[in-house]
């Protein structure tokens, strides 16, 4: 039961580094789209 526990730690570091970049992109894109829609409606 010791070998399987050592394989989990190495898998956690890479997984934690991938979520941050993905989250940033999603937030940035979503915010940008919201602003653009608001501007278009106002101009109309």
KOLFI-197156 format. One record per residue (C-alpha): z, y, x; residue in one letter. Coordinates in steps of 0.001 Angstrom, whole numbers, plus 500000, padded with zeros to 6 digits. Layout:
BEGIN
ZYXA;...
//
This chain:
BEGIN
500000500000500000X;500166502264503077X;496408502338503913X;495307503525500423X;497831506374500495X;496398507658503789X;492879507750502318X;493930510104499488X;495044513059501682X;491647513446503415X;489871513405500064X;492072516204498654X;491244518921501254X;487459518818500684X;487906518786496915X;490156521865496958X;487644523830499030X;484769523195496587X;486484524452493375X;487194527975494720X;483525528798495488X;482352527353492161X;484960529280490186X;484024532549491911X;480355532112491024X;481096531330487391X;483372534351486944X;480947536720488677X;477941535537486688X;479751535587483354X;481101539112483889X;477687540409484929X;476020538972481827X;478621540523479512X;478061543965480998X;474274543685480745X;474419542704477077X;476697545638476240X;474371548109477960X;471287546764476174X;472884547047472756X;474057550602473409X;470590551751474518X;469086550301471322X;
//
